Amino acid sequence: CMSILALCVVLGCYVLSPRLQAWPGPLEMRKTFHVLLTCVLLLFTNIMHLRHIPAKQFCSPTISLLTQWAIMGMQSWYLCMNANVFSSISNPFLAPESKMVWYTMIST
């Protein structure tokens, strides 16, 4: 529960502070959102397990898909940051924000 609270505080600060929305803020917030979604789904799964509800009743394809999407989104953040470093080294005059479309496609 503390992780969920901390992630909500981070997302709230990002929304309220324009200085945090500078580069690479959008990528970091995507990762934070994926981590928050993973925490909520795992908390839901643990609550259902503690109530002795069989997995067949609460584990639907939708929950499975959301969990896999959130975990892949957390890992793809590292790929996006590596691509950002490579593009910054290969073309130092290119603004990092110009590749945001590609980073969005990679991270979702």
Secondary structure, DSSP 4 states (H G I P E B T S, - for coil): -HHHHHHHHHHHHHHH-GGGGSTTHHHHHHHHHHHHHHHHHHHHHHHHHHTT--HHHH--HHHHHHHHHHHHHHHHHHHHHHHHHHHHHH-TTS-GGGGHHHHHHHH-
